[in-house]
Amino acid sequence: MLRSLVLVACLALAAGSCPFLGGKSGQGLQNPHKRRLVAAAPQARRLSLGFNVTAVKEDIGGILANETADFGHHGAFLIRLAWHCSGTYRTSDGRGGCDGARIRFDPENSWEDNAGLNEMLDLLRPIKANHEGLSWGDLIVLAGSTAIESMGGPSINFCGGRVDDVDGSESLPLEDAAPGMNHLIYVDAGNATGQDVREAFAKMDFGDRETVALVA
């Protein structure tokens, strides 16, 4: 439940001020690793996507119900995939996040907390191949929001324009990022203090009110 709520908040907040301009992320001049994302006009974003969002959502909807999936529905795992792809973002240097879709590559792909997610990537692969111009980053996030909507959640405006990386090298510095002990991007709910939770969510740009709303 917590992971689903966090993803809802992430996607909803991102949609409010979409940071992707023409499908590219600008690089900050002072820090080559810090992303300086500039909001584009809605029309410009739509023109830059290069794929039909409605058609992609329809294809995603077609793979959700499956009797072999947990509870007969792949939605929960697609939400988990989208959150794990996005939840690596940290404000300190702009690293992480699903722009680049580096969850497909090591080191993220081998993190123990991402176990089982390759099955969801394989499930999405035919959809990726069927839509020219669709990036893995956009597909993963759109799959998560579509799954939320299909299970009675709110309608989530889509913020597209992510550009896929060719390898996972940009994620190597995340290996030593707190609270990334043992390559986990969550705090240990059984042992974490309030300050641990506060610091962990602050790294992902959540304020106190947002964090309390999510974990309370």
N, CA and C atoms as a LAMMPS dump frame, in Angstrom:
ITEM: TIMESTEP
0
ITEM: NUMBER OF ATOMS
648
ITEM: BOX BOUNDS ff ff ff
-5.0000000000000000e+02 5.0000000000000000e+02
-5.0000000000000000e+02 5.0000000000000000e+02
-5.0000000000000000e+02 5.0000000000000000e+02
ITEM: ATOMS id mol type element x y z
1 1 1 N 0.821 -1.198 0
2 1 2 C 0 0 0
3 1 3 C 0.863 1.258 0
4 2 1 N 1.887 1.301 0.864
5 2 2 C 2.749 2.469 0.937
6 2 3 C 3.414 2.732 -0.398
7 3 1 N 3.921 1.677 -1.038
8 3 2 C 4.62 1.872 -2.3
9 3 3 C 3.681 2.425 -3.367
10 4 1 N 2.448 1.934 -3.402
11 4 2 C 1.472 2.412 -4.367
12 4 3 C 1.158 3.883 -4.13
13 5 1 N 0.978 4.258 -2.848
14 5 2 C 0.669 5.634 -2.527
15 5 3 C 1.812 6.555 -2.897
16 6 1 N 3.031 6.104 -2.637
17 6 2 C 4.192 6.917 -2.989
18 6 3 C 4.237 7.149 -4.486
19 7 1 N 3.976 6.116 -5.268
20 7 2 C 4.022 6.272 -6.712
21 7 3 C 2.941 7.221 -7.189
22 8 1 N 1.738 7.101 -6.612
23 8 2 C 0.668 8.028 -6.98
24 8 3 C 1.121 9.457 -6.767
25 9 1 N 1.727 9.716 -5.616
26 9 2 C 2.179 11.072 -5.306
27 9 3 C 3.266 11.526 -6.265
28 10 1 N 4.22 10.648 -6.546
29 10 2 C 5.322 11.001 -7.447
30 10 3 C 4.804 11.372 -8.825
31 11 1 N 3.93 10.535 -9.358
32 11 2 C 3.423 10.767 -10.706
33 11 3 C 2.545 12.007 -10.749
34 12 1 N 1.714 12.176 -9.725
35 12 2 C 0.831 13.337 -9.709
36 12 3 C 1.625 14.631 -9.617
37 13 1 N 2.669 14.646 -8.764
38 13 2 C 3.48 15.842 -8.63
39 13 3 C 4.255 16.13 -9.904
40 14 1 N 4.769 15.067 -10.539
41 14 2 C 5.535 15.259 -11.776
42 14 3 C 4.661 15.825 -12.872
43 15 1 N 3.412 15.359 -12.934
44 15 2 C 2.518 15.817 -13.982
45 15 3 C 2.186 17.286 -13.825
46 16 1 N 2.253 17.812 -12.579
47 16 2 C 1.91 19.193 -12.348
48 16 3 C 2.887 20.143 -13.009
49 17 1 N 4.146 19.801 -13.121
50 17 2 C 5.147 20.637 -13.786
51 17 3 C 6.118 19.711 -14.496
52 18 1 N 5.73 19.246 -15.671
53 18 2 C 6.514 18.244 -16.388
54 18 3 C 7.899 18.784 -16.729
55 19 1 N 8.966 18.115 -16.324
56 19 2 C 10.307 18.659 -16.471
57 19 3 C 11.009 18.316 -17.781
58 20 1 N 10.374 17.536 -18.645
59 20 2 C 11.069 17.05 -19.829
60 20 3 C 10.781 17.931 -21.031
61 21 1 N 11.797 18.504 -21.583
62 21 2 C 11.678 19.444 -22.702
63 21 3 C 12.143 18.78 -23.983
64 22 1 N 11.23 18.574 -24.902
65 22 2 C 11.597 17.972 -26.171
66 22 3 C 12.2 16.602 -26.04
67 23 1 N 11.85 15.9 -24.961
68 23 2 C 12.358 14.554 -24.749
69 23 3 C 13.775 14.505 -24.223
70 24 1 N 14.342 15.676 -23.792
71 24 2 C 15.731 15.679 -23.333
72 24 3 C 15.847 16.383 -21.988
73 25 1 N 16.833 16.009 -21.23
74 25 2 C 17.12 16.649 -19.948
75 25 3 C 18.365 17.515 -20.107
76 26 1 N 18.264 18.793 -19.724
77 26 2 C 19.42 19.662 -19.8
78 26 3 C 20.388 19.353 -18.679
79 27 1 N 21.659 19.493 -18.939
80 27 2 C 22.675 19.23 -17.926
81 27 3 C 23.119 20.544 -17.289
82 28 1 N 23.173 20.561 -15.965
83 28 2 C 23.635 21.744 -15.262
84 28 3 C 25.096 22.019 -15.567
85 29 1 N 25.45 23.287 -15.7
86 29 2 C 26.817 23.635 -16.059
87 29 3 C 27.766 23.491 -14.872
88 30 1 N 27.289 23.771 -13.67
89 30 2 C 28.17 23.7 -12.511
90 30 3 C 28.449 22.262 -12.095
91 31 1 N 27.496 21.399 -12.282
92 31 2 C 27.661 19.992 -11.934
93 31 3 C 27.182 19.158 -13.114
94 32 1 N 28.109 18.502 -13.848
95 32 2 C 27.709 17.779 -15.053
96 32 3 C 26.723 16.644 -14.776
97 33 1 N 26.608 16.209 -13.519
98 33 2 C 25.702 15.116 -13.2
99 33 3 C 24.343 15.601 -12.712
100 34 1 N 24.249 16.907 -12.45
101 34 2 C 22.984 17.416 -11.925
102 34 3 C 22.065 17.824 -13.063
103 35 1 N 20.876 17.256 -13.096
104 35 2 C 19.948 17.539 -14.177
105 35 3 C 19.249 18.872 -13.92
106 36 1 N 19.242 19.73 -14.926
107 36 2 C 18.533 20.998 -14.85
108 36 3 C 17.345 20.879 -15.792
109 37 1 N 16.229 20.38 -15.261
110 37 2 C 15.078 20.058 -16.088
111 37 3 C 14.201 21.284 -16.261
112 38 1 N 13.869 21.583 -17.497
113 38 2 C 13.118 22.785 -17.827
114 38 3 C 11.736 22.397 -18.303
115 39 1 N 10.7 23.012 -17.727
116 39 2 C 9.326 22.696 -18.121
117 39 3 C 9.053 23.221 -19.522
118 40 1 N 8.394 22.396 -20.329
119 40 2 C 8.026 22.781 -21.681
120 40 3 C 6.536 23.07 -21.74
121 41 1 N 6.131 23.816 -22.758
122 41 2 C 4.705 24.043 -22.973
123 41 3 C 4.04 22.713 -23.283
124 42 1 N 2.79 22.51 -22.827
125 42 2 C 2.12 21.226 -23.062
126 42 3 C 2.112 20.813 -24.519
127 43 1 N 1.862 21.742 -25.42
128 43 2 C 1.808 21.386 -26.834
129 43 3 C 3.17 20.896 -27.335
130 44 1 N 4.234 21.554 -26.857
131 44 2 C 5.576 21.141 -27.263
132 44 3 C 5.877 19.739 -26.769
133 45 1 N 5.434 19.431 -25.561
134 45 2 C 5.676 18.1 -25.03
135 45 3 C 4.95 17.053 -25.862
136 46 1 N 3.713 17.338 -26.212
137 46 2 C 2.951 16.364 -26.995
138 46 3 C 3.612 16.121 -28.335
139 47 1 N 4.082 17.178 -28.971
140 47 2 C 4.719 17.03 -30.275
141 47 3 C 6.035 16.266 -30.181
142 48 1 N 6.681 16.319 -29.021
143 48 2 C 8 15.693 -28.89
144 48 3 C 7.917 14.211 -28.56
145 49 1 N 6.749 13.743 -28.112
146 49 2 C 6.676 12.363 -27.648
147 49 3 C 6.926 11.357 -28.757
148 50 1 N 6.296 11.547 -29.889
149 50 2 C 6.521 10.626 -30.997
150 50 3 C 5.742 9.333 -30.897
151 51 1 N 4.801 9.249 -29.97
152 51 2 C 3.959 8.065 -29.867
153 51 3 C 2.598 8.468 -29.33
154 52 1 N 1.624 7.602 -29.524
155 52 2 C 0.253 7.872 -29.116
156 52 3 C 0.039 7.338 -27.699
157 53 1 N -0.108 8.24 -26.738
158 53 2 C -0.243 7.845 -25.338
159 53 3 C -1.468 6.965 -25.131
160 54 1 N -2.573 7.332 -25.751
161 54 2 C -3.803 6.551 -25.593
162 54 3 C -3.629 5.13 -26.1
163 55 1 N -2.963 4.987 -27.247
164 55 2 C -2.751 3.657 -27.817
165 55 3 C -1.857 2.806 -26.916
166 56 1 N -0.83 3.43 -26.349
167 56 2 C 0.069 2.698 -25.449
168 56 3 C -0.694 2.256 -24.199
169 57 1 N -1.507 3.142 -23.641
170 57 2 C -2.293 2.793 -22.459
171 57 3 C -3.261 1.646 -22.751
172 58 1 N -3.834 1.644 -23.947
173 58 2 C -4.734 0.55 -24.314
174 58 3 C -3.982 -0.775 -24.37
175 59 1 N -2.767 -0.747 -24.91
176 59 2 C -1.959 -1.973 -24.956
177 59 3 C -1.571 -2.429 -23.557
178 60 1 N -1.242 -1.479 -22.698
179 60 2 C -0.913 -1.833 -21.312
180 60 3 C -2.132 -2.441 -20.634
181 61 1 N -3.287 -1.834 -20.854
182 61 2 C -4.511 -2.362 -20.273
183 61 3 C -4.8 -3.788 -20.693
184 62 1 N -4.346 -4.129 -21.901
185 62 2 C -4.599 -5.46 -22.42
186 62 3 C -3.777 -6.558 -21.779
187 63 1 N -2.711 -6.19 -21.066
188 63 2 C -1.864 -7.217 -20.439
189 63 3 C -2.062 -7.3 -18.928
190 64 1 N -2.907 -6.438 -18.374
191 64 2 C -3.036 -6.381 -16.92
192 64 3 C -3.702 -7.62 -16.338
193 65 1 N -4.859 -7.963 -16.854
194 65 2 C -5.577 -9.131 -16.338
195 65 3 C -4.935 -10.398 -16.864
196 66 1 N -4.526 -11.271 -15.95
197 66 2 C -3.875 -12.518 -16.342
198 66 3 C -4.017 -13.514 -15.203
199 67 1 N -4.574 -14.672 -15.496
200 67 2 C -4.856 -15.635 -14.441
201 67 3 C -3.601 -16.181 -13.782
202 68 1 N -2.443 -16.04 -14.444
203 68 2 C -1.203 -16.543 -13.852
204 68 3 C -0.566 -15.527 -12.903
205 69 1 N -1.06 -14.291 -12.922
206 69 2 C -0.498 -13.237 -12.078
207 69 3 C -1.065 -13.327 -10.661
208 70 1 N -0.385 -12.685 -9.709
209 70 2 C -0.915 -12.608 -8.346
210 70 3 C -2.281 -11.947 -8.374
211 71 1 N -3.261 -12.589 -7.785
212 71 2 C -4.635 -12.087 -7.751
213 71 3 C -5.201 -11.842 -9.148
214 72 1 N -4.617 -12.527 -10.146
215 72 2 C -5.132 -12.442 -11.508
216 72 3 C -4.904 -11.119 -12.199
217 73 1 N -3.913 -10.342 -11.731
218 73 2 C -3.713 -8.995 -12.282
219 73 3 C -2.249 -8.589 -12.118
220 74 1 N -1.644 -8.08 -13.189
221 74 2 C -0.243 -7.661 -13.143
222 74 3 C -0.053 -6.25 -12.588
223 75 1 N -1.144 -5.572 -12.24
224 75 2 C -1.054 -4.163 -11.859
225 75 3 C -0.089 -3.883 -10.734
226 76 1 N -0.137 -4.674 -9.683
227 76 2 C 0.72 -4.4 -8.519
228 76 3 C 2.199 -4.452 -8.882
229 77 1 N 2.579 -5.424 -9.712
230 77 2 C 3.986 -5.547 -10.081
231 77 3 C 4.422 -4.431 -11.029
232 78 1 N 3.517 -3.953 -11.887
233 78 2 C 3.867 -2.84 -12.764
234 78 3 C 4.019 -1.549 -11.965
235 79 1 N 3.204 -1.39 -10.918
236 79 2 C 3.367 -0.242 -10.029
237 79 3 C 4.714 -0.341 -9.311
238 80 1 N 5.046 -1.526 -8.854
239 80 2 C 6.335 -1.739 -8.185
240 80 3 C 7.489 -1.421 -9.134
241 81 1 N 7.383 -1.843 -10.39
242 81 2 C 8.427 -1.555 -11.368
243 81 3 C 8.594 -0.049 -11.548
244 82 1 N 7.48 0.664 -11.703
245 82 2 C 7.55 2.11 -11.924
246 82 3 C 8.128 2.833 -10.717
247 83 1 N 7.739 2.396 -9.511
248 83 2 C 8.262 3.037 -8.306
249 83 3 C 9.743 2.758 -8.126
250 84 1 N 10.166 1.525 -8.359
251 84 2 C 11.577 1.2 -8.188
252 84 3 C 12.439 1.899 -9.238
253 85 1 N 11.88 2.126 -10.411
254 85 2 C 12.609 2.859 -11.445
255 85 3 C 12.721 4.34 -11.076
256 86 1 N 11.645 4.896 -10.509
257 86 2 C 11.601 6.324 -10.188
258 86 3 C 12.188 6.657 -8.828
259 87 1 N 12.074 5.713 -7.874
260 87 2 C 12.4 5.997 -6.486
261 87 3 C 13.871 6.118 -6.17
262 88 1 N 14.732 5.946 -7.156
263 88 2 C 16.165 6.137 -6.933
264 88 3 C 16.56 7.607 -7.003
265 89 1 N 15.622 8.474 -7.433
266 89 2 C 15.961 9.884 -7.603
267 89 3 C 16.41 10.509 -6.291
268 90 1 N 17.454 11.327 -6.351
269 90 2 C 17.912 12.057 -5.176
270 90 3 C 18.205 13.496 -5.56
271 91 1 N 17.86 14.403 -4.647
272 91 2 C 17.975 15.822 -4.947
273 91 3 C 19.404 16.339 -4.848
274 92 1 N 20.267 15.608 -4.17
275 92 2 C 21.61 16.12 -3.904
276 92 3 C 22.396 16.407 -5.176
277 93 1 N 22.262 15.537 -6.171
278 93 2 C 22.979 15.767 -7.426
279 93 3 C 22.13 15.461 -8.651
280 94 1 N 20.835 15.204 -8.45
281 94 2 C 19.949 14.965 -9.585
282 94 3 C 20.061 13.587 -10.185
283 95 1 N 20.826 12.692 -9.57
284 95 2 C 20.962 11.344 -10.112
285 95 3 C 19.706 10.526 -9.824
286 96 1 N 19.617 9.409 -10.546
287 96 2 C 18.532 8.48 -10.32
288 96 3 C 17.275 8.868 -11.066
289 97 1 N 16.177 8.212 -10.704
290 97 2 C 14.92 8.442 -11.39
291 97 3 C 14.774 7.565 -12.613
292 98 1 N 13.599 7.62 -13.226
293 98 2 C 13.309 6.731 -14.36
294 98 3 C 13.687 7.343 -15.703
295 99 1 N 14.156 8.592 -15.717
296 99 2 C 14.691 9.166 -16.95
297 99 3 C 16.002 8.444 -17.244
298 100 1 N 16.032 7.641 -18.293
299 100 2 C 17.178 6.794 -18.596
300 100 3 C 16.827 5.323 -18.487
301 101 1 N 15.827 5.005 -17.663
302 101 2 C 15.365 3.616 -17.479
303 101 3 C 16.517 2.662 -17.196
304 102 1 N 17.398 3.066 -16.29
305 102 2 C 18.585 2.258 -16.006
306 102 3 C 18.284 1.02 -15.169
307 103 1 N 17.038 0.868 -14.759
308 103 2 C 16.657 -0.343 -14.041
309 103 3 C 16.819 -1.575 -14.926
310 104 1 N 16.952 -1.374 -16.218
311 104 2 C 17.169 -2.488 -17.159
312 104 3 C 18.584 -3.032 -17.077
313 105 1 N 19.497 -2.244 -16.513
314 105 2 C 20.912 -2.597 -16.513
315 105 3 C 21.437 -2.729 -15.083
316 106 1 N 22.584 -3.404 -14.957
317 106 2 C 23.306 -3.385 -13.694
318 106 3 C 23.915 -1.994 -13.507
319 107 1 N 24.019 -1.5 -12.281
320 107 2 C 23.826 -2.253 -11.04
321 107 3 C 22.375 -2.374 -10.578
322 108 1 N 21.48 -1.461 -11.024
323 108 2 C 20.115 -1.469 -10.492
324 108 3 C 19.41 -2.803 -10.733
325 109 1 N 19.625 -3.396 -11.892
326 109 2 C 18.921 -4.627 -12.232
327 109 3 C 19.262 -5.769 -11.293
328 110 1 N 20.436 -5.696 -10.656
329 110 2 C 20.875 -6.762 -9.757
330 110 3 C 20.613 -6.458 -8.288
331 111 1 N 20.096 -5.277 -7.969
332 111 2 C 19.806 -4.962 -6.578
333 111 3 C 18.751 -5.934 -6.067
334 112 1 N 18.949 -6.405 -4.854
335 112 2 C 18.039 -7.411 -4.31
336 112 3 C 16.602 -6.921 -4.22
337 113 1 N 16.414 -5.627 -4.034
338 113 2 C 15.059 -5.103 -3.928
339 113 3 C 14.347 -5.055 -5.279
340 114 1 N 15.084 -5.264 -6.363
341 114 2 C 14.49 -5.29 -7.704
342 114 3 C 14.275 -6.706 -8.215
343 115 1 N 14.423 -7.681 -7.345
344 115 2 C 14.231 -9.075 -7.754
345 115 3 C 12.827 -9.279 -8.315
346 116 1 N 12.748 -9.98 -9.427
347 116 2 C 11.469 -10.302 -10.04
348 116 3 C 10.953 -9.279 -11.029
349 117 1 N 11.607 -8.127 -11.134
350 117 2 C 11.098 -7.08 -12.011
351 117 3 C 11.434 -7.307 -13.477
352 118 1 N 12.406 -8.172 -13.763
353 118 2 C 12.695 -8.481 -15.163
354 118 3 C 11.498 -9.133 -15.844
355 119 1 N 10.704 -9.847 -15.061
356 119 2 C 9.494 -10.457 -15.619
357 119 3 C 8.543 -9.386 -16.146
358 120 1 N 8.452 -8.265 -15.432
359 120 2 C 7.588 -7.17 -15.872
360 120 3 C 8.186 -6.454 -17.077
361 121 1 N 9.506 -6.336 -17.115
362 121 2 C 10.145 -5.741 -18.294
363 121 3 C 9.881 -6.601 -19.529
364 122 1 N 9.964 -7.91 -19.362
365 122 2 C 9.671 -8.821 -20.478
366 122 3 C 8.218 -8.7 -20.911
367 123 1 N 7.328 -8.492 -19.952
368 123 2 C 5.911 -8.347 -20.269
369 123 3 C 5.656 -7.087 -21.101
370 124 1 N 6.429 -6.048 -20.839
371 124 2 C 6.265 -4.779 -21.553
372 124 3 C 7.001 -4.739 -22.884
373 125 1 N 7.906 -5.679 -23.106
374 125 2 C 8.769 -5.63 -24.293
375 125 3 C 7.988 -5.586 -25.614
376 126 1 N 6.947 -6.41 -25.791
377 126 2 C 6.194 -6.326 -27.054
378 126 3 C 5.521 -4.966 -27.268
379 127 1 N 5.097 -4.326 -26.181
380 127 2 C 4.493 -2.999 -26.297
381 127 3 C 5.547 -1.987 -26.726
382 128 1 N 6.731 -2.083 -26.132
383 128 2 C 7.828 -1.19 -26.519
384 128 3 C 8.138 -1.345 -28
385 129 1 N 8.172 -2.585 -28.49
386 129 2 C 8.505 -2.837 -29.899
387 129 3 C 7.402 -2.365 -30.836
388 130 1 N 6.184 -2.27 -30.328
389 130 2 C 5.032 -1.945 -31.172
390 130 3 C 4.813 -0.446 -31.327
391 131 1 N 5.546 0.367 -30.552
392 131 2 C 5.32 1.815 -30.593
393 131 3 C 6.638 2.542 -30.836
394 132 1 N 6.858 2.919 -32.061
395 132 2 C 8.08 3.639 -32.422
396 132 3 C 8.117 4.979 -31.694
397 133 1 N 9.265 5.321 -31.162
398 133 2 C 9.427 6.58 -30.453
399 133 3 C 9.138 6.493 -28.965
400 134 1 N 8.654 5.358 -28.509
401 134 2 C 8.359 5.165 -27.091
402 134 3 C 9.618 4.726 -26.355
403 135 1 N 10.013 5.483 -25.347
404 135 2 C 11.197 5.114 -24.571
405 135 3 C 10.808 4.155 -23.458
406 136 1 N 11.785 3.408 -22.977
407 136 2 C 11.539 2.524 -21.843
408 136 3 C 11.125 3.325 -20.616
409 137 1 N 11.768 4.465 -20.416
410 137 2 C 11.434 5.279 -19.259
411 137 3 C 9.973 5.706 -19.262
412 138 1 N 9.505 6.193 -20.409
413 138 2 C 8.104 6.594 -20.516
414 138 3 C 7.175 5.394 -20.376
415 139 1 N 7.542 4.27 -20.972
416 139 2 C 6.689 3.084 -20.911
417 139 3 C 6.544 2.574 -19.476
418 140 1 N 7.626 2.521 -18.738
419 140 2 C 7.584 2.012 -17.367
420 140 3 C 6.696 2.891 -16.493
421 141 1 N 6.865 4.204 -16.592
422 141 2 C 6.055 5.116 -15.786
423 141 3 C 4.593 5.062 -16.218
424 142 1 N 4.352 5.016 -17.516
425 142 2 C 2.981 4.955 -18.024
426 142 3 C 2.312 3.643 -17.626
427 143 1 N 3.078 2.558 -17.581
428 143 2 C 2.527 1.28 -17.139
429 143 3 C 2.09 1.365 -15.678
430 144 1 N 2.888 2.038 -14.848
431 144 2 C 2.523 2.192 -13.447
432 144 3 C 1.267 3.014 -13.257
433 145 1 N 1.165 4.148 -13.959
434 145 2 C -0.012 5 -13.806
435 145 3 C -1.255 4.339 -14.391
436 146 1 N -1.088 3.617 -15.497
437 146 2 C -2.226 2.907 -16.09
438 146 3 C -2.726 1.817 -15.149
439 147 1 N -1.808 1.13 -14.489
440 147 2 C -2.19 0.098 -13.53
441 147 3 C -2.961 0.694 -12.363
442 148 1 N -2.505 1.838 -11.862
443 148 2 C -3.205 2.505 -10.765
444 148 3 C -4.631 2.858 -11.175
445 149 1 N -4.781 3.446 -12.355
446 149 2 C -6.105 3.822 -12.848
447 149 3 C -7 2.602 -13.022
448 150 1 N -6.422 1.492 -13.499
449 150 2 C -7.223 0.294 -13.763
450 150 3 C -7.762 -0.339 -12.49
451 151 1 N -7.112 -0.05 -11.361
452 151 2 C -7.525 -0.638 -10.093
453 151 3 C -8.309 0.339 -9.236
454 152 1 N -8.882 1.356 -9.875
455 152 2 C -9.742 2.288 -9.169
456 152 3 C -9.042 3.51 -8.619
457 153 1 N -7.784 3.706 -8.956
458 153 2 C -7.058 4.875 -8.495
459 153 3 C -7.4 6.104 -9.316
460 154 1 N -6.808 7.235 -8.979
461 154 2 C -7.106 8.486 -9.697
462 154 3 C -6.532 8.49 -11.101
463 155 1 N -7.12 9.308 -11.957
464 155 2 C -6.572 9.514 -13.295
465 155 3 C -5.317 10.374 -13.168
466 156 1 N -4.221 9.931 -13.792
467 156 2 C -2.929 10.603 -13.631
468 156 3 C -2.473 11.167 -14.974
469 157 1 N -2.287 12.479 -15.018
470 157 2 C -1.775 13.103 -16.238
471 157 3 C -0.367 12.594 -16.517
472 158 1 N -0.088 12.312 -17.781
473 158 2 C 1.203 11.727 -18.127
474 158 3 C 2.21 12.792 -18.509
475 159 1 N 3.38 12.712 -17.897
476 159 2 C 4.504 13.59 -18.216
477 159 3 C 5.532 12.765 -18.978
478 160 1 N 5.648 12.951 -20.267
479 160 2 C 6.54 12.139 -21.084
480 160 3 C 7.751 12.89 -21.589
481 161 1 N 8.602 12.172 -22.279
482 161 2 C 9.796 12.755 -22.872
483 161 3 C 11.092 12.231 -22.296
484 162 1 N 11.031 11.113 -21.559
485 162 2 C 12.256 10.533 -20.996
486 162 3 C 13.108 9.935 -22.113
487 163 1 N 14.413 10.022 -21.917
488 163 2 C 15.367 9.504 -22.899
489 163 3 C 16.132 8.346 -22.279
490 164 1 N 16.15 7.203 -22.953
491 164 2 C 16.789 6.007 -22.407
492 164 3 C 18.304 6.088 -22.463
493 165 1 N 18.95 5.623 -21.405
494 165 2 C 20.403 5.475 -21.39
495 165 3 C 20.784 4.161 -22.068
496 166 1 N 22.025 4.083 -22.523
497 166 2 C 22.483 2.878 -23.218
498 166 3 C 23.101 1.864 -22.266
499 167 1 N 23.346 2.282 -21.016
500 167 2 C 23.891 1.363 -20.017
501 167 3 C 23.542 1.902 -18.635
502 168 1 N 24.02 1.223 -17.604
503 168 2 C 23.68 1.616 -16.244
504 168 3 C 24.76 2.387 -15.522
505 169 1 N 25.73 2.92 -16.24
506 169 2 C 26.882 3.548 -15.593
507 169 3 C 26.495 4.747 -14.724
508 170 1 N 25.45 5.486 -15.092
509 170 2 C 25.049 6.65 -14.303
510 170 3 C 24.482 6.26 -12.944
511 171 1 N 24.159 4.981 -12.772
512 171 2 C 23.614 4.524 -11.489
513 171 3 C 24.678 3.994 -10.541
514 172 1 N 25.91 3.867 -11.013
515 172 2 C 26.967 3.344 -10.153
516 172 3 C 27.144 4.161 -8.878
517 173 1 N 27.084 5.513 -8.94
518 173 2 C 27.248 6.284 -7.702
519 173 3 C 26.094 6.094 -6.72
520 174 1 N 24.969 5.54 -7.164
521 174 2 C 23.845 5.333 -6.258
522 174 3 C 24.089 4.179 -5.297
523 175 1 N 25.099 3.375 -5.578
524 175 2 C 25.351 2.19 -4.773
525 175 3 C 25.668 2.531 -3.318
526 176 1 N 26.26 3.706 -3.089
527 176 2 C 26.636 4.067 -1.723
528 176 3 C 25.727 5.149 -1.163
529 177 1 N 24.54 5.286 -1.763
530 177 2 C 23.643 6.36 -1.353
531 177 3 C 22.733 5.915 -0.223
532 178 1 N 22.812 6.618 0.901
533 178 2 C 21.858 6.349 1.993
534 178 3 C 20.468 6.763 1.528
535 179 1 N 19.401 6.012 1.823
536 179 2 C 19.368 4.809 2.636
537 179 3 C 19.591 3.541 1.842
538 180 1 N 20.567 3.565 0.93
539 180 2 C 20.768 2.456 0.028
540 180 3 C 21.588 1.312 0.57
541 181 1 N 21.669 1.147 1.872
542 181 2 C 22.387 0.019 2.428
543 181 3 C 21.792 -1.276 1.885
544 182 1 N 22.647 -2.173 1.445
545 182 2 C 22.214 -3.421 0.813
546 182 3 C 21.406 -3.169 -0.454
547 183 1 N 21.65 -2.007 -1.068
548 183 2 C 21.023 -1.661 -2.342
549 183 3 C 19.507 -1.531 -2.239
550 184 1 N 19.017 -1.143 -1.069
551 184 2 C 17.583 -0.923 -0.904
552 184 3 C 17.288 0.564 -0.99
553 185 1 N 16.141 0.905 -1.581
554 185 2 C 15.784 2.314 -1.684
555 185 3 C 14.714 2.684 -0.676
556 186 1 N 14.43 1.787 0.269
557 186 2 C 13.45 2.055 1.305
558 186 3 C 14.118 2.046 2.676
559 187 1 N 13.468 2.717 3.61
560 187 2 C 13.902 2.571 4.991
561 187 3 C 13.34 1.262 5.527
562 188 1 N 13.963 0.738 6.556
563 188 2 C 13.474 -0.473 7.201
564 188 3 C 12.344 -0.075 8.14
565 189 1 N 11.099 -0.374 7.721
566 189 2 C 9.934 0.096 8.469
567 189 3 C 9.924 -0.425 9.904
568 190 1 N 10.551 -1.576 10.134
569 190 2 C 10.534 -2.141 11.468
570 190 3 C 11.524 -1.517 12.416
571 191 1 N 12.568 -0.873 11.867
572 191 2 C 13.632 -0.344 12.718
573 191 3 C 13.898 1.149 12.534
574 192 1 N 13.335 1.75 11.488
575 192 2 C 13.637 3.142 11.18
576 192 3 C 13.015 4.09 12.198
577 193 1 N 13.755 5.131 12.522
578 193 2 C 13.23 6.199 13.369
579 193 3 C 12.505 7.219 12.498
580 194 1 N 11.802 8.135 13.141
581 194 2 C 11.138 9.187 12.395
582 194 3 C 12.12 10.014 11.59
583 195 1 N 13.297 10.256 12.166
584 195 2 C 14.313 11.033 11.456
585 195 3 C 14.842 10.267 10.261
586 196 1 N 14.987 8.94 10.385
587 196 2 C 15.423 8.119 9.248
588 196 3 C 14.446 8.269 8.081
589 197 1 N 13.16 8.186 8.394
590 197 2 C 12.126 8.31 7.358
591 197 3 C 12.18 9.703 6.736
592 198 1 N 12.298 10.708 7.574
593 198 2 C 12.339 12.088 7.089
594 198 3 C 13.508 12.297 6.136
595 199 1 N 14.691 11.825 6.52
596 199 2 C 15.88 12.021 5.69
597 199 3 C 15.787 11.239 4.391
598 200 1 N 15.243 10.008 4.457
599 200 2 C 15.147 9.189 3.26
600 200 3 C 14.224 9.822 2.234
601 201 1 N 13.068 10.315 2.676
602 201 2 C 12.115 10.902 1.743
603 201 3 C 12.555 12.284 1.281
604 202 1 N 13.292 12.999 2.127
605 202 2 C 13.809 14.304 1.716
606 202 3 C 14.772 14.165 0.551
607 203 1 N 15.519 13.066 0.518
608 203 2 C 16.447 12.836 -0.594
609 203 3 C 15.706 12.703 -1.918
610 204 1 N 14.432 12.292 -1.848
611 204 2 C 13.623 12.158 -3.05
612 204 3 C 12.731 13.379 -3.273
613 205 1 N 13.014 14.462 -2.542
614 205 2 C 12.325 15.743 -2.698
615 205 3 C 10.924 15.757 -2.096
616 206 1 N 10.67 14.908 -1.09
617 206 2 C 9.405 14.955 -0.374
618 206 3 C 9.557 15.853 0.849
619 207 1 N 8.57 16.72 1.078
620 207 2 C 8.545 17.53 2.269
621 207 3 C 7.924 16.77 3.421
622 208 1 N 7.919 17.396 4.611
623 208 2 C 7.385 16.726 5.799
624 208 3 C 5.904 16.385 5.645
625 209 1 N 5.107 17.32 5.133
626 209 2 C 3.674 17.082 4.994
627 209 3 C 3.411 15.928 4.024
628 210 1 N 4.146 15.907 2.927
629 210 2 C 3.966 14.829 1.946
630 210 3 C 4.353 13.491 2.541
631 211 1 N 5.472 13.476 3.274
632 211 2 C 5.936 12.215 3.867
633 211 3 C 4.938 11.69 4.89
634 212 1 N 4.449 12.583 5.758
635 212 2 C 3.477 12.155 6.767
636 212 3 C 2.205 11.639 6.111
637 213 1 N 1.76 12.323 5.052
638 213 2 C 0.543 11.886 4.356
639 213 3 C 0.711 10.482 3.768
640 214 1 N 1.926 10.151 3.375
641 214 2 C 2.178 8.859 2.739
642 214 3 C 2.36 7.731 3.738
643 215 1 N 2.984 8.02 4.859
644 215 2 C 3.334 6.937 5.776
645 215 3 C 2.396 6.809 6.976
646 216 1 N 1.589 7.836 7.214
647 216 2 C 0.706 7.814 8.389
648 216 3 C -0.434 6.798 8.19
